Amino acid sequence: MVYTLPGIRLNTLPSISHSGGDRRSTVAASSSTNLSLLLRKSSLTRKFIAGRSESQSFIVGATEKVLDNSSSTEQLEALDEDSEHSKINLDEEQLDEINEKDFVASPVLVEDIAAMEEVDLVSLFDIDKESEEIRKLSIPPPGKGERIYEIDPLLSNHREHLEYRYSHYKKIREAIDKYEGGLEAFSRGYEKLGFTRSKTGITYREWAPGAKSASLIGDFNNWNPNADVMTRNEFGVWEIFLPNNVDDSSPIPHGSRVKIRMDTPSGIKDSIPAWIKFSVQAPGEIPYNGIYYDPPQEEKYVFQHPRPKKPKSLRIYEAHVGMSSTEPMINTYANFRDDVLPRIKKLGYNAVQIMAIQEHSYYASFGYHVTNFFAPSSRCGTPDDLKSMIDKAHELGLVVLMDIVHSHSSNNTLDGLNMFDGTDSQYFHSGERGYHWMWDSRLFNYGHWEVLRYLLSNARWWLDEYKFDGFRFDGVTSMMYTHHGLQVAFTGNYSEYFGLTTDVDAVVYLMLVNDLIHGLFPQAISIGEDVSGMPTFCIPVQDGGVGFDYRLHMAVADKWIELLKLRDEDWKMGDIIHTLTNRRWSEKCVCYAESHDQALVGDKTIAFWLMDKDMYEFMALDRASTPLIDRGIALHKMIRLITMGLGGEGYLNFMGNEFGHPEWIDFPRADQRLPDGRFIPGNGNSFDKCRRRFDLGDADYLRYHGLQEFDQAMQHLEEAHNFMTSGHQYISRKHEGEKVIIFEREDLVFVFNFHWYNSYSDYRVGCLHPGKYKIALDSDDSLFGGFDRLDHEAEFFTFEGNHDNRPRSFMVYAPARTAVVYKLITDVVDPTPLGQHQIS
């Protein structure tokens, strides 16, 4: 009996492919020649660096010296007495100057896993040409990290903290260079840990220092824990080599279920390998099973198309593959490739940001409770299906970004990392510091060497193996502060960013991962979800920054929800402008009017805030509209255009919101009884509200279609002019009484009239460039659900004379609740005297 996924056949009964006893005898004979020697050679070179130790002790290397709570310098000196190898060079005077108790920086365990020059790993693995080129790249060494003080002089008041942060980063970089062969080699942990295939068999390694014993079990050995017992080295790395079968076939068949059984301080447990590349949930079962995924060469997907170049202006379509079908079902990578990607391209977006890629056992977590970090979600297909989808996006010229979760991990113990080796401190902080009470999830210890290896390798894996073009890092605010941003209102005071509550280890990890991304993949994009406004966030690491390309400008969406709860007459034009433009100079932002957060059940999308239940009855063009619908359609377009026009250097939209998707997202849920006795009703495990009704936006007889057409026109206007990244931006008018906002971007002039009934004839618009202007985009166009109050053939000529601090101006008609973009056509000044120009 079997159950299937596309392209893979999975047994439900144990396989009896070969005898475990025969194989074990071969293991004993061959174990001295496999790659495990590289792990053991490093036993004398493990070090302890950077920061004070906490209450726990650490066993270090073959000396088995226990490090107590003495200073890091004393620990290094003690190690030096017992080791033939030189210690890490630390400036003791600099350490003395730093008051370490003012910062949160955990000790880091350093181990020299492998001297990379001693083995030709390329010969052991199938590596494509691009990967070979990546290996040749060198990540630039740390700079001085001082340019941040030129960019923002206010940072000089916190120089002690920032210098400590940068010195900690440099020590980690130096240690990685010295003991691991550099970040490039260090970030290929997946070539040493987990399952690795060679010509002679399979090696499986797992770091589980808390385990007392371990064995590899699965379909391939009838789940017999005595068949394939693993051996442990002094660093807690368990290992076994499985030689090929007599017929030279793989000792573990492709598609076999596998787990590691460990005797731990918490008892016997079967876990999915931490570095597993694929996992599935069998029908009728709750926990997932790890899958040994190694299809025959002829079945592996081969990429056909190069990565697109990094776009100047980033227009992101945020998407969730599972809910991207118009039908109430979990959609597939293949369907998304064939149906949704062409739609995104047609709409004019140049990037797609994919949510919920990393495997997560709880579907309703939106992919944020990750259980298997190296495995793509099996709900939507196989790893090769995902590769095919990404390749198609590249063929269409779309950049593919992954919503990556390194801020926390699922609390699951059966199929996740939590309590993996029976302890709560293997990958995470122990106790309360390692638990996020709001998310019910575990928090990584970014100060631990093996955690750094795991997460850096994870980022590298998705970029290298699957050809993702970058990441949107989730929950970065939670990472950077020990309070995780919970119940904290950031006011912009710099002491909120650089003090006792800053998790320096986490910030240094972010610096390292941005080093890795930009060093090995120069065209890759990194976006950080930060609500705090951390200074230096989007400044290069060499200059002293955290290294992101963009910050997700989350305050804008919150502002729109705040305004939508008010009457139109209470909207403040200056407040809108301030929120849209309130970002750090020289640090790029991705803005959005709404994302997936606003689409979830319990919240409301902008369209639903505006039109509410009228959306269910009055969106057909053959029925009379209502004042609520007319207002909603007009403001929906205006909000999106002004957000794109002023909010940042990038723009994001969650799928379906471009046409005002009428319903919230409600994942399938069963009834639930909480431990305190409360009953939470489910939705009958229905997928009805867990899909995207693209058919509504496509239906030209519905008003949704006009909203979709406007969004498409808006994207193509930006594509033609790159106004989001224009060096020229000037806001010439924000009139509270008239409810008018006017600004310039490059050779475009944007005119917004938010007044609910006042239209303005002969309205004077200041501008910089002289010449003739024409309408480039009009939200009142009937194609977009408007009232066609403007003549698109009209020409508007500038006149000399100061207006709104602009050297010249032209006259327009500004209807109520409209947004109009005027484009400079020629640099010719109309000789007609002011006041005699015909207004259409």
Residue pairs with C-beta under 8 A, 6 or more apart in sequence:
1 12
1 13
2 9
2 10
2 11
2 12
3 10
3 12
3 282
3 283
4 10
5 280
5 378
5 381
5 382
6 332
6 334
6 381
6 382
6 385
7 295
7 299
7 381
7 382
7 384
7 385
8 254
8 255
8 291
8 293
8 295
8 382
9 255
10 255
10 256
10 257
10 280
10 282
10 291
11 219
11 255
11 256
11 257
12 282
13 219
14 219
14 221
14 222
14 223
15 219
15 220
15 222
15 253
15 256
16 222
17 220
17 245
17 251
17 253
18 220
18 245
18 246
18 251
20 221
20 222
20 224
20 226
20 227
20 228
21 227
23 227
23 228
23 242
23 243
23 251
24 227
24 228
24 229
26 243
27 240
27 241
27 242
27 243
30 200
30 201
30 241
30 243
31 231
31 241
34 198
34 203
34 241
35 119
35 124
35 192
35 196
35 198
35 203
36 203
36 205
36 233
36 239
36 241
38 113
38 114
38 115
38 118
38 119
38 192
39 113
39 114
39 192
39 205
39 233
39 235
39 237
39 239
40 233
40 234
41 112
41 114
41 115
41 118
42 111
42 112
42 113
42 114
42 179
42 235
43 61
43 62
43 233
43 234
43 235
44 61
44 62
44 63
44 83
44 84
44 85
45 61
45 83
45 85
45 111
45 112
45 179
46 60
46 61
46 109
46 110
46 111
46 112
46 235
47 60
47 61
47 76
47 79
47 87
47 88
47 109
47 110
47 111
47 175
47 179
48 58
48 60
48 67
48 72
48 75
48 76
48 79
48 107
48 108
48 109
48 110
49 72
49 76
49 88
49 90
49 107
49 108
49 110
49 171
49 172
49 175
50 72
50 105
50 107
50 108
50 168
50 171
50 172
51 72
51 100
51 105
51 106
51 107
51 108
51 168
51 447
52 69
52 71
52 72
52 100
52 101
52 107
53 67
53 68
53 69
53 70
53 72
53 75
53 107
54 69
54 106
54 107
55 69
56 425
56 430
57 66
57 67
57 68
58 66
58 67
58 107
58 109
59 65
59 66
60 66
60 67
60 79
60 109
61 79
61 83
61 111
61 234
62 234
63 79
63 82
63 83
65 78
65 79
65 82
67 75
67 78
67 107
70 78
71 95
72 90
72 95
72 107
73 90
73 92
73 95
76 87
76 88
76 90
77 87
79 87
80 86
80 87
88 110
88 171
88 174
88 175
88 178
89 174
90 171
94 167
98 160
98 163
98 164
98 167
99 160
100 164
102 161
102 499
102 500
103 161
103 164
103 165
103 500
103 502
103 504
104 482
104 500
104 501
104 502
104 503
104 504
104 505
105 164
105 168
105 447
105 504
105 505
105 508
106 429
106 445
106 446
106 447
106 448
106 505
107 447
108 172
108 175
108 447
108 448
108 449
108 452
108 505
109 448
109 449
109 450
110 175
110 179
110 449
111 179
111 235
111 449
112 179
112 180
113 179
113 180
113 192
113 453
114 180
114 181
114 185
114 192
115 181
116 180
116 181
116 185
117 181
121 188
121 191
122 132
122 135
124 191
124 196
124 198
124 199
125 191
125 196
125 197
126 297
127 135
128 303
130 464
130 467
131 464
134 184
134 464
134 520
134 521
135 184
137 184
137 519
137 520
138 182
138 184
138 519
139 182
139 183
139 184
139 515
139 516
139 519
139 520
140 515
140 519
140 542
141 173
142 166
142 169
142 170
142 173
142 541
142 542
143 541
143 542
143 543
143 544
144 542
144 544
145 162
145 163
145 166
145 169
145 170
145 541
145 542
145 543
145 544
146 543
146 544
147 539
147 542
147 543
147 544
148 155
148 162
148 535
148 536
148 539
148 543
148 544
148 545
149 155
149 156
149 159
149 544
151 539
151 543
151 585
151 586
152 535
152 536
152 584
152 585
154 494
154 535
155 162
155 494
155 535
155 536
157 494
158 494
158 495
158 497
158 498
161 498
161 499
161 502
162 498
162 536
162 544
164 504
165 504
165 507
165 508
166 544
168 504
168 508
169 508
169 511
169 512
169 541
172 452
172 508
172 512
173 183
173 512
173 515
176 182
176 183
176 186
177 183
180 186
183 456
183 512
183 515
183 516
183 519
184 519
184 520
186 452
186 453
186 456
186 457
187 453
187 456
187 457
187 459
187 460
187 516
187 520
188 457
188 460
189 275
189 453
189 454
189 456
189 457
190 275
190 374
190 457
190 460
190 461
192 205
193 205
193 206
193 207
193 237
193 274
193 275
194 204
194 205
194 206
194 273
194 274
194 275
194 276
194 277
194 374
195 202
195 203
195 204
195 252
195 258
195 273
195 275
195 276
195 277
195 292
195 294
196 202
196 203
196 204
196 205
197 250
197 294
200 243
200 244
201 241
201 242
201 243
201 244
201 251
202 241
202 242
202 250
202 251
202 252
203 239
203 240
203 241
203 242
204 216
204 230
204 239
204 240
204 241
204 242
204 273
205 237
205 238
205 239
206 214
206 230
206 237
206 238
206 239
206 260
206 273
206 274
206 275
207 235
207 236
207 237
207 238
207 274
207 450
208 214
208 236
208 238
208 260
208 262
208 264
208 420
208 421
208 426
209 235
209 236
209 421
209 426
210 236
210 264
210 265
210 421
210 422
210 423
210 426
211 232
211 236
211 238
211 262
211 263
211 264
211 421
211 422
212 262
212 263
212 264
212 265
213 229
213 230
213 262
213 263
214 229
214 230
214 232
214 238
214 260
214 261
214 262
214 263
215 225
215 226
215 227
215 228
215 229
215 230
215 240
215 260
215 261
216 228
216 230
216 240
216 242
216 258
216 259
216 260
216 261
217 223
217 224
217 225
217 227
217 228
217 258
217 259
217 260
217 261
217 270
218 252
218 256
218 257
218 258
218 259
218 290
218 292
219 253
219 256
219 257
219 258
220 251
220 252
220 253
220 256
220 258
220 292
221 227
221 228
225 261
228 240
228 242
229 240
230 238
230 239
230 240
230 260
231 238
231 239
231 240
232 238
232 239
233 239
236 421
238 260
242 251
242 252
243 251
244 250
244 251
245 251
250 294
252 258
252 292
252 294
253 292
254 292
254 293
254 294
254 295
254 296
255 291
255 292
255 293
256 291
256 292
257 289
257 290
257 291
257 292
258 273
258 276
258 289
258 290
258 291
258 292
259 270
259 271
259 272
259 273
259 289
259 290
260 270
260 271
260 272
260 273
261 268
261 269
261 270
261 271
262 268
262 269
262 271
262 421
262 422
264 419
264 421
264 422
264 423
265 422
265 423
266 419
266 422
266 423
267 422
269 413
269 419
269 422
271 414
271 415
271 420
272 279
272 288
272 289
272 290
272 371
272 372
272 415
272 416
273 290
274 373
274 417
274 420
274 427
274 454
275 374
275 454
276 290
276 291
276 372
276 374
276 375
277 291
277 293
277 374
277 375
277 383
278 290
278 291
278 293
278 375
278 376
278 378
278 382
278 383
279 288
279 289
279 290
279 291
279 359
279 371
279 372
279 375
279 378
279 415
280 288
280 289
280 291
280 378
281 287
281 288
281 289
281 361
281 378
282 289
286 361
286 414
287 361
287 412
287 414
287 415
288 359
288 361
288 371
288 372
288 415
290 372
291 378
293 382
293 383
295 384
299 384
300 384
301 384
301 385
301 387
301 388
301 391
303 387
303 391
303 394
303 467
304 391
304 395
305 391
305 394
305 395
306 394
307 394
307 399
307 467
307 469
307 523
308 350
308 394
308 397
308 398
308 399
308 469
309 523
310 399
310 469
310 523
310 524
310 525
311 350
311 351
311 399
312 722
312 725
313 350
313 649
313 650
313 651
313 718
313 719
313 722
313 723
313 724
313 725
314 350
314 351
314 399
314 525
314 550
314 590
314 649
314 650
314 651
314 724
315 348
315 349
315 350
315 351
315 650
315 651
315 715
315 718
315 719
316 349
316 351
316 352
316 353
316 401
316 590
316 650
316 651
316 652
316 653
317 344
317 347
317 349
317 351
317 352
317 353
317 652
317 653
317 655
318 352
318 353
318 355
318 403
318 595
318 596
318 652
318 653
318 654
318 655
319 336
319 340
319 344
319 352
319 353
319 354
319 355
319 654
319 655
320 354
320 355
320 356
320 366
320 367
320 596
320 655
321 331
321 332
321 333
321 336
321 354
321 355
321 356
321 377
321 380
321 389
322 330
322 331
322 356
322 363
322 377
322 379
322 380
322 690
323 330
323 331
323 665
323 690
323 691
323 692
324 331
324 335
324 336
324 339
324 340
324 655
324 691
324 692
325 331
325 335
325 691
325 692
326 691
326 692
326 693
326 694
326 695
327 691
328 686
328 687
328 688
328 690
328 691
329 687
329 691
330 363
330 379
330 380
330 687
331 380
331 691
332 380
332 381
332 385
333 380
333 381
333 385
333 386
333 388
333 389
334 381
334 385
334 388
334 389
336 380
336 389
337 388
337 389
337 392
337 393
338 392
340 655
340 694
341 352
341 389
341 392
341 393
341 396
341 398
342 396
343 694
344 352
344 396
344 398
345 396
345 397
345 398
346 712
347 658
347 708
347 711
347 712
347 715
348 712
348 714
348 715
348 716
348 718
348 719
349 398
349 653
349 715
350 397
350 398
350 399
350 719
351 398
351 399
351 400
351 401
351 469
351 525
352 393
352 398
352 399
352 400
352 401
353 401
353 402
353 403
353 472
353 652
354 400
354 401
354 402
354 403
355 366
355 367
355 403
355 596
356 366
356 367
356 377
356 403
357 367
357 376
357 377
357 386
357 402
357 403
357 404
357 462
358 367
358 370
358 372
358 373
358 374
358 375
358 376
358 377
358 404
358 405
359 370
359 371
359 372
359 373
359 375
359 376
359 377
359 378
360 367
360 368
360 369
360 370
360 371
360 377
360 410
361 369
361 371
361 410
361 412
361 415
361 416
362 369
362 410
363 379
363 667
363 668
364 667
364 668
364 669
365 410
366 596
366 600
366 667
367 377
367 403
367 405
368 405
368 408
368 439
368 474
368 475
369 409
369 410
369 411
369 412
369 439
369 441
370 405
370 409
370 410
370 416
371 409
371 410
371 412
371 415
371 416
371 417
372 415
372 416
373 409
373 417
373 454
373 458
374 458
374 461
375 383
376 383
376 386
376 466
380 386
383 466
386 466
387 466
387 467
390 400
390 466
390 467
390 468
391 467
393 399
393 400
394 400
394 467
399 469
399 470
399 525
400 467
400 468
400 469
401 468
401 469
401 470
401 471
401 472
401 525
401 527
402 462
402 468
402 470
402 471
402 472
403 471
403 472
403 474
404 458
404 459
404 462
404 471
404 472
404 473
404 474
405 474
405 475
406 444
406 455
406 458
406 459
406 473
406 474
406 479
406 509
406 513
407 443
407 444
407 473
407 474
407 475
407 476
407 478
407 479
408 436
408 439
408 441
408 442
408 443
408 444
408 475
408 478
409 416
409 417
409 418
409 427
409 428
409 441
409 442
409 443
409 444
410 416
410 417
410 418
410 441
410 442
411 418
411 440
411 441
411 442
412 418
413 419
417 426
417 427
417 428
417 442
418 424
418 428
418 442
419 426
420 426
420 427
423 430
424 430
424 431
424 434
425 434
425 445
427 442
427 444
427 445
427 448
427 450
427 451
427 454
428 434
428 442
428 443
428 444
428 445
429 443
429 444
429 445
433 443
433 482
434 442
434 443
434 445
435 441
435 442
435 443
436 442
436 443
436 478
436 484
437 486
438 484
438 486
439 478
443 478
443 484
444 451
444 455
444 506
445 451
445 505
446 452
446 455
446 479
446 503
446 505
446 506
446 508
446 509
447 505
452 509
452 512
455 509
455 513
456 512
456 513
456 516
459 471
459 513
459 516
459 517
460 516
460 520
462 468
462 471
463 469
463 470
463 517
463 520
463 521
463 524
469 521
469 523
469 524
469 525
470 517
470 521
470 524
470 525
470 526
470 527
470 549
471 517
471 524
471 525
471 526
471 527
472 527
472 528
472 529
472 552
473 510
473 526
473 527
473 528
473 529
473 548
474 529
475 529
476 510
476 528
476 529
476 530
477 484
477 485
477 529
477 530
477 531
477 532
477 534
478 484
478 485
479 503
479 506
479 507
479 509
479 510
480 502
480 503
480 506
480 507
480 510
480 530
480 532
480 534
481 488
481 501
481 502
481 503
481 532
482 501
482 502
482 503
483 501
485 531
485 532
488 496
490 496
490 531
490 532
490 533
492 533
494 535
496 532
497 532
497 533
497 534
497 535
507 546
510 528
510 546
510 547
510 548
511 541
511 545
511 546
511 547
513 526
514 526
514 541
514 546
514 547
514 548
515 541
515 547
517 524
517 526
518 524
518 526
518 540
518 547
525 549
525 550
526 547
526 548
526 549
526 550
527 548
527 549
527 550
527 551
527 552
527 590
527 650
528 537
528 538
528 546
528 548
528 550
528 551
528 552
529 552
529 554
530 537
530 551
530 552
530 554
531 554
531 555
533 584
534 546
535 584
536 544
536 545
536 546
537 545
537 546
537 548
537 551
537 584
537 587
538 545
538 546
538 548
538 549
538 550
538 551
538 584
538 586
538 587
538 588
538 589
539 545
539 546
539 547
539 586
539 587
540 547
541 547
549 588
550 588
550 589
550 590
550 648
550 649
550 650
551 583
551 584
551 587
551 588
551 589
551 590
552 589
552 590
552 592
552 652
553 583
553 589
553 590
553 591
553 592
553 647
553 648
555 579
555 582
556 579
556 580
556 591
556 592
556 593
556 643
556 647
557 592
557 593
557 594
557 595
557 597
557 598
559 575
559 576
559 579
560 593
560 594
560 606
560 639
560 643
561 598
561 604
561 606
561 609
563 571
563 575
563 576
564 606
564 609
564 610
565 609
568 631
568 739
568 754
568 755
568 756
569 756
571 739
571 754
572 736
573 734
573 735
573 736
573 739
573 740
573 741
573 754
574 734
574 736
576 642
576 734
576 741
577 646
577 731
577 734
577 741
580 591
580 642
580 643
580 646
580 647
581 646
581 731
583 589
583 648
588 648
588 649
588 650
589 647
589 648
589 649
589 650
590 648
590 649
590 650
590 651
590 652
591 643
591 644
591 647
591 648
591 650
591 651
591 652
592 643
592 647
592 651
592 652
592 653
592 654
593 606
593 639
593 640
593 643
593 653
593 657
594 605
594 606
594 653
594 654
594 657
595 652
595 654
596 654
596 665
597 603
598 604
598 605
598 606
598 654
599 605
599 654
599 656
599 657
599 661
599 664
599 665
600 664
600 665
601 664
601 665
601 666
601 689
602 664
603 664
604 664
605 657
605 660
605 661
605 664
606 636
606 639
606 657
606 660
607 615
607 632
607 636
607 657
607 660
607 661
607 662
607 707
608 615
608 662
608 663
608 664
610 628
610 631
610 632
610 635
610 636
611 628
611 629
611 632
611 633
611 660
612 628
614 626
614 628
614 629
614 632
615 629
615 632
615 660
615 662
616 662
617 623
618 624
618 625
618 626
618 629
619 629
619 662
619 696
619 702
619 703
619 704
620 701
620 702
620 703
621 701
621 702
621 703
622 701
625 703
629 703
631 756
631 817
632 660
633 660
633 703
633 706
633 707
633 785
633 786
634 779
634 780
634 786
634 817
634 818
635 754
635 817
636 660
636 707
637 707
637 710
637 779
637 784
637 785
637 819
638 752
638 754
638 779
638 817
638 818
638 819
640 653
640 710
640 711
640 714
641 714
641 750
641 752
641 777
641 779
641 819
641 821
642 741
642 750
642 752
642 819
643 651
644 651
644 714
644 718
644 724
645 723
645 724
645 743
645 745
645 750
646 729
646 731
646 743
648 724
649 724
649 725
650 724
651 718
651 724
653 711
655 692
656 692
656 693
656 694
656 697
658 697
658 707
658 708
658 711
658 712
659 696
659 697
659 704
659 705
659 707
659 708
659 711
660 704
660 707
661 692
661 693
661 696
662 693
662 696
662 704
663 689
663 693
664 689
665 689
665 690
666 683
666 686
666 689
666 690
667 690
668 682
668 683
668 684
668 685
668 686
668 687
668 690
669 682
669 683
669 685
670 682
670 684
670 685
671 679
671 680
671 681
671 682
672 679
672 680
672 682
673 679
673 680
674 680
683 689
696 702
696 704
696 705
697 704
697 705
697 707
697 708
698 705
698 708
699 705
703 785
705 785
706 783
706 784
706 785
706 786
707 784
707 785
709 783
709 784
710 779
710 781
710 783
710 784
710 785
713 777
713 784
714 777
717 723
717 776
717 777
717 821
718 724
721 745
721 746
721 747
721 748
721 823
722 746
723 745
723 746
723 748
724 745
726 745
726 746
727 746
728 744
728 745
728 746
728 768
729 743
729 744
729 745
730 743
730 744
730 768
730 806
731 741
731 742
731 743
732 742
732 743
732 744
732 765
732 766
732 767
732 804
732 805
732 806
733 740
733 741
733 742
733 743
733 766
733 804
734 740
734 741
735 741
738 753
738 755
738 758
738 760
739 753
739 754
739 755
739 756
739 758
740 751
740 752
740 753
740 754
740 755
740 760
740 763
740 814
741 750
741 751
741 752
741 754
742 749
742 750
742 751
742 752
742 765
742 766
742 804
743 749
743 750
744 750
744 767
744 768
747 769
747 823
747 824
748 776
748 821
748 822
748 823
748 824
749 765
749 767
749 773
749 821
749 822
750 819
750 820
750 821
751 763
751 765
751 812
751 814
751 819
751 820
751 821
751 822
752 818
752 819
753 759
753 760
753 814
753 815
753 816
753 817
753 818
753 819
754 817
755 816
755 817
756 816
756 817
757 816
758 816
759 789
759 813
759 814
759 815
759 816
760 813
760 814
761 813
761 839
762 811
762 813
762 839
763 811
763 812
763 813
763 814
764 803
764 809
764 810
764 811
765 803
765 809
765 810
765 811
765 812
765 822
766 803
766 804
766 805
766 806
766 808
766 809
767 773
767 798
767 806
767 808
767 809
767 810
768 806
768 807
768 808
769 798
769 824
769 827
770 798
770 800
770 808
770 827
770 828
770 829
771 797
771 798
771 824
771 825
771 826
771 827
771 828
771 829
772 795
772 796
772 797
772 798
772 824
772 825
772 826
772 828
772 830
773 795
773 796
773 797
773 798
773 810
773 822
773 823
773 824
773 825
774 792
774 794
774 795
774 796
774 822
774 823
774 825
775 790
775 792
775 794
775 820
775 821
775 822
775 823
776 821
776 822
776 823
777 819
777 820
777 821
778 784
778 786
778 790
778 792
778 818
778 820
778 821
779 786
779 818
779 819
779 820
780 786
780 787
780 788
780 789
780 790
780 815
780 818
780 820
781 788
781 790
781 792
782 788
786 818
787 815
789 813
789 815
789 818
790 813
790 815
790 818
790 820
790 840
791 840
793 840
794 838
794 839
794 840
795 825
796 810
796 811
796 812
796 822
796 837
797 810
797 828
797 829
797 830
797 832
797 837
798 808
798 809
798 810
798 829
798 830
799 808
799 809
799 810
799 829
799 830
799 834
800 807
800 808
800 829
801 807
801 808
801 809
801 834
803 809
810 822
810 837
811 834
811 837
811 839
812 820
812 822
812 839
813 839
813 840
814 820
830 837
